[in-house]
């Protein structure tokens, strides 16, 4: 029952937090008003600025911020034990992540939908805007490279997931045209889309797994080809009107993901009550030193960097201020979309922790190929029983290599950790009667679909950032959406395919950089929020304390990596990126320190253009 108790306690904590702290933030601190004029109405163009009902924008926002972040981070971090990961996810999402996401969304809503980097130029200094935009551009380049490769890896390992992910595209376009051009309702298309997507999961698992031929000796390996195809798709999703592909795709995809998460919760409950899932017997609450590789990074500060999206993530400020703020229909929706979606992501991260521990402890899942179709079964011991408990968990998380020799941190690869969540979650689903093959397919599609929504949203965000950066530094071609998107996709392709020992490993080489950079973004976004509140003489400690945490922890972690890993090992790509990002962060913080005394209680200059929205006057009252 320990698995179920942990899950229930976490979920109750999220519900209570939303109705107490989240409500206080919305009503008292940010004073959200239903009468405020929001950018989707004020600047409506039906391309980027589109008024959207709350259920639709919530689905878009949640699937965009979630991605594989709340899956990969916890799946890696439980190596230190499930308890530290659980505490950081629950407390971090409630006190830091939710505040960060909601603040970025509200500030953008009250600044005509500008990104948080653009707003920094007026709240702090013009130089701070350029510095922030530069950090955003670097971070998003890594995000696109890493998440493109993550999906490609899932496609290569689990070919049964491919059909469902790609079939969502034409279905989304059809729904977008039906709703926005024909004026049709959403209920019928939503049900139709859900049936089609889960039908595709079934056919992908049993009849139509889509795999590319192996080409391990050349450049065009399956992972490379899938990465290129995905980046081409990301280009199209970035330049098309948001209502045609991005928004409806995220909406129907959110329903598919909700069903998968509901099945996961039910399976977890059944497995826990039946006694087949035992959290305490499967994984250590806090790992002993001998069970952690000697060269593994210290839990402090790296726990706060490894787990990002499930607790607090700088990428979220880009989604909140980049796409979501341009689609919010009513300012009061910001509590549900900004704070609520973060808590739901925290709930997902809790499920990942339990799947990677208690779920994996139900038995290691083994794949075999039968006539090109994947067959799955739990690994058996010599006596014919399923390997369960800590023995099964150590097959995914061990401090030694498979041959028994001492292993290192580098031996714990990302694909294996993704497999830990997919296999552990599949074990949960199998307890409610689903065949293990279908359960694995559902979990693989869940991971790939989450990552795909992040990929297309991140490409659009990078386009916004590059356009704003081009305008700031007076490079006119970069303000063109096609050129900006082309630059974004090209840079991501070079990083993903041109860095590393072999094609398709660049994103993984830069993975250590992703966590720290992502968390530094959160600290910088919180700094902008502190200035926003201070200029209005509002209490800002609730934002300032998270800001300090999210500036110190990732800077500490990146400095540790530079001193003890990247420079001694002559990893010059990581070293160059690391010094560059730390330098930009330090410069922006210095800009803020120098400006602090002069800005408190002084409103920033209004944005040139249409009249200021009533939300700003309401917030200042």
Secondary structure, 3 states (H helix, E strand, C coil): CHHHHHHHHHHHHHHHHHHHHHHHHHHHHCCCCCCCCCHHHHCCCCCCCCCECHHHHHHHHHHHHHCCHHHHHHHHHHHHCHHHHHHHHHHHHHHHHHHHHHHHHHHHHCCCCCCHHHHHHHHCCHHHHHHHHHHHHHHHHHHHHHHHHHHHHHHHHCHHHHHHHHHHHHHHHHHHHHHHCCCCCCHHHHHHHHHHHHHHHHHHHHCCCCCCCCCCCCCCCHHHHHHHHHHHHHHHHHHCCCCCCHHHHHHHHHHHHHHHHHHHHHHHHHHHHHCCCCHHHHCCCCCCHHHCCCCCCCHHHHHHHHCCCCCCCCHHHHHHHHCHHHCECCHHHHHHHHHHHHHHHHHHHHHHHHHHHHHHHHCCEEEEEECCEEEEEECECCCCCECCHHHHHHHHCCCECCCCCECCHHHCCHHHHHHHHHHHHHHHHHCCCCCHHHHHHHHHHHHHHHHHHHHHHHHHHHHHHHHHHHHHCCCHHHHCHHHHHHHHHHHHHHHHHHCCCCCCCHHHHCHHHHHHHHHHHHHHHHHHHHHHHHHCCCCCHHHHHHHHHHHHHHHHHHHHHHHHHHCCCCCHHHHHHHHHHHHHHHHHHHHHHHHHHHHCCCCCCCCCCCCCCHHHHHHHC
